Amino acid sequence: MPKDALGLAVTMASDEAAAAFDHAVSGLLRYRADAPARVKALAAADPEAPLAQVLKGALGLLAFNAAQLPAARAAAEAASRLAAQATLRERAHAAALSAWAEGELDRALATWREILAAHPQDVLAFRLHHFVAFWLGRPAEMRAAAEAVRPAWGPDMPAFPAMLGCFAFAAEECGDHDAAERDGRAAVAADPADPWAAHAVAHVLEMTGREEEGIAWTEALEPNWEGANQIQHHLWWHRALFHLQLGATETVLCLYDRRFRNLASPLTASHPDLYIDVQNAASILWRLRRLGIPAGDRWEELADKAEARAGDILSAFTLPHWMMALVGAERWDAAARWLAAARAAAAGEDQNAITVREVALPVAEAILAAGRGDPARALALLRPVAGRMAELGGSHAQQDVLWQVYLDAAVAAGDRAAAQEALAWSEARFSTPPAKRAAWAREAAWAGSA
């Protein structure tokens, strides 16, 4: 039986198909824009390979786009059928994909953990677990998985830099910035083109208030991102955050137009409503809006995408960002229709629907209330769910904008206790105190924070 690059048996027709599998997995791990083409090449090399269908389904689900859900479910069904005569590991992969496609996220995570317990070098199971746990807001689970498999990995193994990057990001989200920076820098030294490792270090520099170093870090590594997918947009977004803290708002808008929301770029043109790009764009414009920096017609383009995606709730964290776009464009009627469509879509009992219904939609409705000049209503919506906003997923750096919404509502409603709650969230995660953070300083002074 053929084996993959890490020595795991794979049910494939030839060594050439196994090599195509390794190439496809490498594309996924290293955020290559041609990853879908690599998966298609694998399917052409061996259409009966169970893991080819697993990769096909995973790529569809990674996009958080309801339009891709039927194809992902079809791939999960094909993987289950083909894996019936395959290895136990491949059967487990098919089972995890099926659970993921049906919204049974805890079952998917548990199945990947089972795979890793038996095969700690199964990099595909690890990376999918890493992704789903992150977007469920579970950094402790991300790190537990990383620590469990780490003894089985060494620098002479394929994909080791990618694993180091994941170890780094999990550590950063758990507040262990020293370990995160050590692993992230080691990963980049081993593979300068690994954007996830570069991203982990960028997070450390953001959380520890090292803006100038963050700008230099991302600028130095940018030449290595040729051929990467939208992760490079997210890295440019991080650079924009560094500039924003330094007060360089013109540079932030330049990065918006020429880098992470460049509508003329092939990546943006081919995926204009990809969840991470929408989050990048809306959150930066919202931050600038709070500082009184006009966005021009930039909100309009995002609001068009928001209206087109009404009722698609697969990415809970993206939903408040869609509402930011509608509020920024002052499309009040469209925002009401968007909320109604989201509520209807969230009527089910799968994990995502519950999170959307109980957390994401109150946050989105609060953004609308605040935009329409009703901070008391916004605060009433946010106060019961503020402690659960992490369940929407996203990093601390990304979640920051939601806590800014809460802070603004508290200040506008004259509620110092609520404002102090938001300030305490920031103090617990960022080395720079709120009084010295550009987005928080004015409100911190009002609330009496040092």
Buried (B, 14 or more C-beta within 10 A) or exposed (E): EBEBBBEBBBBBEEEEBBBBBBBBBBBBBBBBBBBBEBBBBBBEBBEBBBBBBBBBBBBBBBBBBBEBBEBBBBBBBBBBEBBEEBBEBBBBBBBBBBBBBBBBBEBBBBBBBBBBEEBBBBBBBBBBBBBBBBBBBBBEBBBBBBEBBBEBBEEEBBBBBBBBBBBBBBBBBBEBBEBBBBBBBBBBEBBBBBBBBBBBBBBBBBBBBBBEBBBBBBEEBBEBBEEBBBBBBBBBBBBBBBBBBBEBBEBBBEBBBEBBBBEEBEBBEEBBBBBBBBBBBBBBBBBBBBEEBEBEEBBBBBBBBBBEBBBBBBBBBBBBBBBBBBBBBEBEEBBEBBBEBBBEBBEEEEBBBBBBBBBBBBBBBBBBBBBBEBBBBBBBBBBEBBEBBBBBBBBBBBBBBBBBBBBBBBBBBEBBEBBBBBBEBBBEBBEBBBBBBBBBBBBBEBBEBE
